[in-house]
Amino acid sequence: MPRIDSHQHFWKYSPEEYPWIQDSWPLRRDFLPKDLEPLLRNEKFDACIAVQARQTRAESEWLLDLAKNYPFIAGVVGWVDLRASDVAKDLAALSSNRKFAGVRHVVQDEPDDRFLLDPSFQRGIAALEPLNLSYDLLIFPRQLPAAIELVKRFPRQRFVLDHIAKPLIKDGTLEPWRQQIRELATAPNVSCKLSGLVTEARWRGWRAEDFTPYFAAVWEAFGEDRLMIGSDWPVCLLSADYAATLGLVSSFLSQFSPDVREKVMGSNAIRFYRLQV
């Protein structure tokens, strides 16, 4: 079974297009498929999902062009304005490409913690399921109540939680995040990515045991069939290199059978995103 990195990014850096990248971060350069390919190969991964990092349709089209030229990019999670009145038109155009797998909005940056429940946004969410498109939830813990309500309103829509909702790992805070994760996971249409954890811990100063209670919480909530590994490369480089980032998840999975590990390392992502690999 192919191994899939379910969450990573590409960009051609400019300060105007990526204002969230701070001056002191080692991310102020281009990160392209030629940079990721040897990392995937070294860690014995076969393919990846390229996820949007800018909120423009042009970036979605650029990522699809990359996927055309680099077969190891198995799918693209792009962006469209889900609040637009003509969102169905944009979605139909993008989904004509078989590698367009889903949509994401940077909800974590929205000042309204109930942004997900805005009627115009939900109109856009309703347009995804008829096209077999998934939706990636990028949120902070304070936005989990709205996410719980959203996924219950759309029981046939496939959702996946990015970065386990970015809990405060550096502070060791578990509640109310853990209880809300349990509630979110009661919706069977929601999966979860084991990704983005190293950047929520103490950068370059974390210990493997810092993540144990968070791994345990999402494993209890989602189980072996709804979790998938992701690197969040190159953002992970703020706190750990590619191998160490994936190694944390691999180490956690070592307690389980090969069949269970295979699900989280690849087959769950293939099924969720309906990849052709």
C-alpha positions as CSV (number, residue, x, y, z in Angstrom):
1,M,0.0,0.0,0.0
2,P,1.4,3.4,-0.9
3,R,2.5,5.7,1.9
4,I,0.9,9.2,1.7
5,D,2.0,12.5,3.3
6,S,-1.5,13.9,3.7
7,H,-0.5,17.5,4.3
8,Q,2.2,19.7,2.9
9,H,2.7,23.0,1.0
10,F,4.5,24.5,-1.9
11,W,5.2,28.2,-2.6
12,K,7.2,30.7,-4.5
13,Y,8.0,33.1,-1.7
14,S,7.3,36.8,-1.7
15,P,6.6,38.9,1.3
16,E,3.5,40.4,-0.3
17,E,1.9,37.0,-0.9
18,Y,3.0,35.4,2.3
19,P,2.7,38.1,5.0
20,W,2.2,35.5,7.7
21,I,5.8,34.3,7.3
22,Q,7.9,36.3,9.8
23,D,11.2,37.8,9.0
24,S,13.2,35.6,11.4
25,W,11.7,32.3,10.1
26,P,13.6,29.9,7.8
27,L,10.6,29.9,5.4
28,R,11.4,33.0,3.4
29,R,12.3,31.1,0.2
30,D,10.8,28.9,-2.4
31,F,9.6,25.4,-1.5
32,L,8.9,23.4,-4.6
33,P,8.4,19.7,-5.6
34,K,12.1,19.3,-6.3
35,D,12.8,20.1,-2.7
36,L,10.2,17.7,-1.3
37,E,10.8,14.7,-3.6
38,P,14.1,13.5,-2.0
39,L,12.6,13.9,1.5
40,L,9.6,11.7,0.5
41,R,12.0,9.1,-1.0
42,N,14.3,9.1,2.1
43,E,11.3,8.4,4.4
44,K,9.8,5.8,2.0
45,F,6.7,7.8,1.2
46,D,5.2,7.4,-2.2
47,A,3.0,10.5,-2.6
48,C,1.7,13.6,-1.0
49,I,-1.3,16.0,-0.8
50,A,-0.5,19.6,-1.6
51,V,-2.6,22.0,0.5
52,Q,-3.3,25.6,-0.1
53,A,-1.2,28.3,1.6
54,R,-2.7,31.3,-0.1
55,Q,-6.4,32.2,-0.4
56,T,-6.5,32.6,-4.2
57,R,-7.9,30.5,-6.9
58,A,-4.7,31.2,-8.9
59,E,-2.8,29.2,-6.3
60,S,-5.2,26.3,-6.7
61,E,-4.6,26.2,-10.4
62,W,-0.8,26.5,-9.9
63,L,-0.9,23.5,-7.5
64,L,-2.8,21.5,-10.1
65,D,-0.2,22.4,-12.7
66,L,2.5,21.1,-10.3
67,A,0.6,17.9,-9.8
68,K,0.4,17.4,-13.6
69,N,4.2,17.7,-13.8
70,Y,5.1,15.8,-10.6
71,P,3.1,12.5,-10.4
72,F,4.0,12.1,-6.7
73,I,1.6,14.9,-5.9
74,A,-1.5,12.7,-5.7
75,G,-4.0,15.4,-4.8
76,V,-4.6,19.1,-4.2
77,V,-6.6,20.8,-1.5
78,G,-7.1,24.2,-2.9
79,W,-9.0,27.4,-2.1
80,V,-12.1,29.0,-3.6
81,D,-14.2,31.7,-2.1
82,L,-16.9,29.5,-0.5
83,R,-19.0,32.6,0.3
84,A,-19.2,33.7,-3.4
85,S,-22.6,33.5,-5.1
86,D,-21.0,31.7,-8.1
87,V,-18.9,29.3,-6.0
88,A,-20.4,26.3,-7.8
89,K,-19.0,27.5,-11.0
90,D,-15.5,27.7,-9.6
91,L,-15.7,24.3,-8.0
92,A,-17.0,22.7,-11.1
93,A,-14.1,24.1,-13.1
94,L,-11.4,23.0,-10.6
95,S,-13.0,19.6,-10.0
96,S,-12.8,18.7,-13.7
97,N,-9.2,17.9,-12.8
98,R,-9.2,14.5,-11.1
99,K,-6.4,15.6,-8.7
100,F,-8.5,18.4,-7.2
101,A,-9.5,16.6,-4.0
102,G,-10.9,19.2,-1.7
103,V,-11.1,22.8,-0.4
104,R,-9.7,24.6,2.6
105,H,-10.2,28.1,4.1
106,V,-7.8,29.6,6.7
107,V,-10.5,29.8,9.3
108,Q,-8.0,30.1,12.1
109,D,-7.3,33.6,11.0
110,E,-11.0,34.7,11.0
111,P,-11.8,37.0,13.9
112,D,-15.3,35.5,14.3
113,D,-15.0,32.2,16.2
114,R,-18.3,31.2,14.6
115,F,-17.2,32.0,11.0
116,L,-17.9,28.4,10.0
117,L,-21.6,28.9,10.7
118,D,-22.0,32.0,8.5
119,P,-24.9,31.3,6.1
120,S,-22.9,32.3,3.0
121,F,-20.0,30.0,4.0
122,Q,-22.4,27.1,4.6
123,R,-23.9,27.6,1.2
124,G,-20.4,27.0,-0.2
125,I,-19.9,23.9,2.0
126,A,-23.2,22.5,0.6
127,A,-21.7,22.8,-2.9
128,L,-18.8,20.4,-2.2
129,E,-20.6,17.1,-1.6
130,P,-22.3,16.9,-5.0
131,L,-18.8,17.2,-6.6
132,N,-17.2,14.6,-4.2
133,L,-14.9,17.2,-2.7
134,S,-13.7,17.1,0.9
135,Y,-13.2,20.0,3.2
136,D,-10.1,20.6,5.5
137,L,-10.9,22.2,8.8
138,L,-8.0,24.6,9.8
139,I,-9.0,25.9,13.2
140,F,-7.8,26.8,16.7
141,P,-9.3,25.1,19.7
142,R,-11.6,28.1,20.4
143,Q,-13.3,27.4,17.1
144,L,-14.0,23.7,17.8
145,P,-17.6,24.4,19.1
146,A,-18.5,25.9,15.7
147,A,-16.8,23.0,13.9
148,I,-18.8,20.5,15.9
149,E,-22.0,22.3,14.9
150,L,-20.9,22.5,11.2
151,V,-20.1,18.8,10.7
152,K,-23.4,17.8,12.2
153,R,-25.3,20.1,9.8
154,F,-23.7,18.4,6.8
155,P,-23.6,14.6,7.7
156,R,-22.8,13.5,4.1
157,Q,-19.9,15.9,3.6
158,R,-16.4,14.6,4.2
159,F,-14.4,16.7,6.7
160,V,-10.9,16.3,7.9
161,L,-9.4,18.2,10.9
162,D,-6.0,19.6,10.2
163,H,-3.3,19.6,12.9
164,I,-5.7,18.1,15.5
165,A,-7.0,21.7,15.9
166,K,-3.7,23.1,17.1
167,P,-3.9,22.4,20.9
168,L,-1.6,24.2,23.3
169,I,1.1,21.5,23.4
170,K,3.8,23.8,24.6
171,D,1.7,24.5,27.7
172,G,0.5,21.0,28.2
173,T,-3.1,22.1,28.0
174,L,-5.6,19.3,27.3
175,E,-9.0,20.6,28.3
176,P,-11.5,21.6,27.0
177,W,-9.7,20.6,23.7
178,R,-9.8,16.9,24.5
179,Q,-13.5,16.8,25.3
180,Q,-14.4,18.8,22.3
181,I,-12.3,16.5,20.1
182,R,-14.3,13.6,21.4
183,E,-17.5,15.4,20.6
184,L,-16.3,16.3,17.1
185,A,-15.3,12.7,16.4
186,T,-18.8,11.4,17.2
187,A,-19.6,12.7,13.7
188,P,-18.6,9.7,11.5
189,N,-18.0,12.0,8.5
190,V,-15.0,13.6,10.2
191,S,-11.4,12.4,9.9
192,C,-8.2,13.9,11.5
193,K,-4.6,14.5,10.4
194,L,-1.7,13.7,12.7
195,S,0.1,16.8,11.4
196,G,1.3,20.2,12.5
197,L,2.1,19.1,16.1
198,V,5.7,20.1,16.3
199,T,4.9,23.8,15.7
200,E,2.4,23.8,18.6
201,A,5.2,22.5,20.9
202,R,8.3,24.4,22.1
203,W,10.1,25.0,18.8
204,R,13.3,22.9,18.7
205,G,12.9,22.3,22.4
206,W,10.2,19.7,22.5
207,R,10.5,16.1,23.8
208,A,8.7,13.1,22.3
209,E,6.7,12.6,25.4
210,D,5.2,16.1,25.1
211,F,2.9,14.7,22.4
212,T,1.8,11.5,24.0
213,P,-1.4,12.7,25.6
214,Y,-2.5,14.4,22.4
215,F,-1.8,11.3,20.3
216,A,-3.7,9.3,22.8
217,A,-6.7,11.7,22.8
218,V,-7.2,11.7,19.0
219,W,-6.6,7.9,18.8
220,E,-9.3,7.3,21.4
221,A,-11.6,9.7,19.5
222,F,-11.1,8.9,15.9
223,G,-9.6,5.4,15.9
224,E,-7.5,3.6,13.3
225,D,-9.8,4.2,10.3
226,R,-10.0,8.0,10.5
227,L,-6.5,9.2,11.2
228,M,-3.8,10.0,8.6
229,I,-0.2,11.1,8.8
230,G,0.9,14.5,7.6
231,S,4.1,16.6,7.8
232,D,2.9,20.2,7.3
233,W,6.2,20.7,5.5
234,P,7.8,23.2,5.1
235,V,6.1,24.9,8.1
236,C,7.3,22.1,10.3
237,L,10.8,23.3,9.7
238,L,10.2,26.0,12.3
239,S,10.5,23.2,14.9
240,A,11.8,20.0,13.4
241,D,13.1,18.6,10.1
242,Y,11.0,16.4,7.8
243,A,12.3,13.1,9.1
244,A,11.8,14.0,12.8
245,T,8.3,15.3,12.2
246,L,7.1,12.1,10.5
247,G,9.1,10.1,13.0
248,L,7.0,11.3,15.9
249,V,3.9,9.8,14.3
250,S,5.7,6.6,13.2
251,S,7.0,6.1,16.8
252,F,3.5,6.4,18.2
253,L,2.2,3.9,15.6
254,S,4.9,1.4,16.4
255,Q,2.7,0.0,19.2
256,F,0.1,-1.2,16.7
257,S,-0.1,-4.0,14.2
258,P,1.3,-3.5,10.6
259,D,-2.3,-3.5,9.3
260,V,-3.2,-0.6,11.6
261,R,-0.1,1.3,10.8
262,E,-0.7,0.9,7.0
263,K,-4.1,2.6,7.4
264,V,-2.7,5.7,9.1
265,M,0.4,5.9,6.9
266,G,-1.5,5.7,3.6
267,S,-4.7,3.8,3.0
268,N,-6.9,6.2,5.1
269,A,-5.7,9.2,3.1
270,I,-6.3,7.3,-0.2
271,R,-9.8,6.5,0.8
272,F,-10.7,9.9,2.3
273,Y,-9.3,11.9,-0.6
274,R,-10.3,9.3,-3.2
275,L,-6.8,9.3,-4.7
276,Q,-5.8,7.4,-7.8
277,V,-2.4,6.1,-6.8
